[in-house]
Amino acid sequence: MFSACRARIEPPVIADLRRSALFVPVGVDRFYAKAAASGADVIVLDLEDSVRREGKGRARGQLDTARRAVHARRLAVRVNADADLIADDIAACAACRADELILPKVGSAEDIAAARRLVARHSGWRPALSILVETLDALRQLPALLRQGGPIASVALGMADLSAQVLLSAPGRTSADDLRWVHGQFLLWAAGSGSTPIGILGDLGNFADTGEFRRAAAAAWRAGYRGTYCIHPGQVAIANAAYAPDHDDLQWAQSVLQAAAQAEQQGRGSAALAGAMVDAPIVRRARRIIDYHEAVHSQGLTGREGPR
């Protein structure tokens, strides 16, 4: 049984690590050096919410300068959803050869198709596309959207917008548990789509409370999220550590694989480890943990947060 299990999972390549994706406003030069030193898996240059409408054109003109200054491993740009802005945004992204576009306020597969048509105007450039789901109507359409929208690198909930639609209480009087049903539906649909689910079970905006961010990120990892957007460089190291297997996970996974190997040598289809059965599904889980850990370290990245 264990031989067949290895054949089915041998070995997945995890190329799309995005434990941390740090937003950086375009045109605010003092943020660039900190972003470059942050260690973020993805740096997101923002042309949308952090840029006033009258400054959009100026920000586009600074996009290439920002790209060179942040020294991103992977560079994404959040463009505007407005029909009168997105074409020029994408043209500027093509000029600086961004690796990825993040499409906000996506409501249908046609929104994604329209962005792909704009990308196709620029020969030799095919960035990845990621999306933000920011309304309840878009959340209801997410299964069809992911099926029909073509390859989507990552998908995230715009919790600030969703909360404004649903909640009628101050932020300090709500918690992630109040909207657990939203996260549950989202993860159910995203997990099987091939897109990386990005999110946190807490308040991303309260960047000064690093303890709460650490708790919320760890909870999100356990729930099935594989990274988070960050709005401050101080959140990056916490996210990198939280969205990856820790020492205890690795120790368990290694013990499982050792127990399975010994059982196979003895001609048995299952094993026992610390009073628990080890069979094919457990081995698959252990192998995925090891693969994820190796993917992080093979790219010269680190899950360490450093001293607290």
Long-range contacts (C-beta under 8 A, 24 or more apart in sequence): 1-269, 1-270, 1-279, 1-280, 2-260, 2-261, 2-263, 2-264, 2-269, 2-280, 2-283, 3-264, 4-280, 5-280, 5-283, 5-284, 6-283, 6-287, 8-284, 9-284, 9-287, 9-288, 11-287, 11-291, 12-288, 12-291, 13-295, 14-291, 14-292, 14-295, 15-295, 16-153, 16-154, 16-196, 17-41, 17-227, 17-295, 17-296, 17-299, 17-301, 18-42, 18-74, 18-154, 18-196, 18-198, 18-226, 18-227, 19-226, 19-227, 19-228, 19-239, 19-240, 19-242, 19-243, 19-244, 19-296, 19-303, 20-227, 20-228, 20-230, 20-235, 20-236, 20-239, 20-240, 20-243, 21-76, 21-154, 21-198, 21-227, 21-228, 21-229, 21-230, 22-229, 22-230, 22-231, 22-233, 22-235, 22-236, 23-50, 23-78, 23-229, 23-230, 23-231, 24-66, 24-70, 25-50, 25-51, 26-50, 26-51, 26-59, 26-60, 26-62, 26-63, 26-66, 27-51, 27-55, 27-58, 27-59, 27-62, 27-66, 29-69, 32-66, 32-69, 32-70, 33-69, 34-233, 35-70, 35-72, 35-233, 36-69, 36-70, 36-71, 36-72, 37-233, 38-233, 38-236, 38-237, 39-236, 39-237, 39-240, 39-301, 39-302, 40-72, 40-73, 40-230, 40-233, 40-236, 41-73, 41-74, 41-227, 41-240, 41-301, 42-72, 42-73, 42-74, 42-75, 42-76, 42-100, 43-70, 43-72, 43-73, 43-74, 43-75, 43-76, 44-76, 44-77, 44-78, 44-102, 44-229, 45-70, 45-75, 45-76, 45-77, 45-78, 45-98, 46-77, 46-78, 47-77, 47-78, 47-79, 47-80, 47-89, 47-92, 48-78, 48-79, 48-80, 48-81, 48-104, 49-78, 49-104, 56-80, 56-85, 56-88, 56-89, 57-88, 60-88, 60-89, 60-92, 61-92, 63-92, 63-93, 63-95, 63-96, 63-98, 64-95, 64-96, 67-96, 67-98, 72-99, 73-299, 74-99, 74-100, 75-99, 75-100, 76-100, 76-101, 76-102, 76-130, 77-101, 77-102, 78-102, 78-104, 78-132, 79-103, 79-104, 79-115, 80-104, 81-105, 81-106, 81-111, 86-114, 86-115, 86-118, 87-118, 90-115, 90-118, 90-119, 90-122, 91-118, 91-121, 91-122, 93-127, 94-119, 94-121, 94-122, 94-125, 97-125, 98-127, 99-127, 99-128, 100-127, 100-128, 100-129, 100-130, 100-153, 101-127, 101-128, 101-129, 101-130, 102-130, 102-131, 102-132, 103-129, 103-130, 103-131, 103-132, 104-132, 104-134, 104-158, 105-132, 105-134, 105-135, 105-138, 105-158, 105-161, 106-131, 106-132, 106-133, 106-134, 106-138, 106-145, 107-135, 107-137, 107-138, 107-141, 108-138, 108-141, 108-145, 109-144, 109-145, 109-147, 109-148, 109-149, 112-145, 112-149, 112-150, 112-152, 113-149, 113-150, 116-150, 128-153, 129-153, 130-154, 130-155, 130-156, 130-195, 130-198, 131-155, 131-156, 132-156, 132-157, 132-158, 133-157, 133-158, 133-186, 134-158, 134-161, 134-162, 135-161, 135-162, 135-165, 136-162, 136-165, 136-166, 139-182, 139-185, 139-186, 142-185, 142-186, 142-189, 142-190, 143-189, 146-189, 146-190, 146-193, 146-195, 147-193, 151-194, 152-193, 152-194, 152-195, 153-195, 153-196, 154-195, 154-196, 154-197, 154-198, 154-227, 155-186, 155-190, 155-193, 155-195, 155-196, 155-197, 155-198, 156-197, 156-198, 156-199, 156-229, 157-182, 157-183, 157-186, 157-199, 159-199, 159-204, 160-205, 171-203, 171-205, 175-202, 176-200, 176-201, 176-202, 176-216, 176-219, 183-223, 187-223, 187-224, 187-225, 191-224, 196-226, 196-227, 197-224, 197-225, 197-226, 198-225, 198-226, 198-227, 198-228, 198-229, 199-225, 199-228, 200-225, 200-228, 200-229, 201-225, 204-228, 204-229, 204-230, 204-231, 205-231, 207-231, 207-232, 207-234, 207-235, 210-234, 210-235, 210-238, 213-238, 214-238, 214-242, 217-242, 217-243, 218-242, 237-304, 237-305, 237-306, 238-305, 240-301, 240-302, 240-303, 240-304, 240-305, 241-303, 241-304, 241-305, 244-292, 244-293, 244-296, 244-303, 245-289, 245-292, 245-293, 245-303, 246-303, 249-289, 250-289, 250-290, 250-293, 252-286, 252-289, 253-285, 253-286, 253-287, 253-289, 253-290, 254-286, 254-290, 256-282, 256-283, 256-285, 256-286, 257-283, 257-286, 257-287, 257-290, 260-286
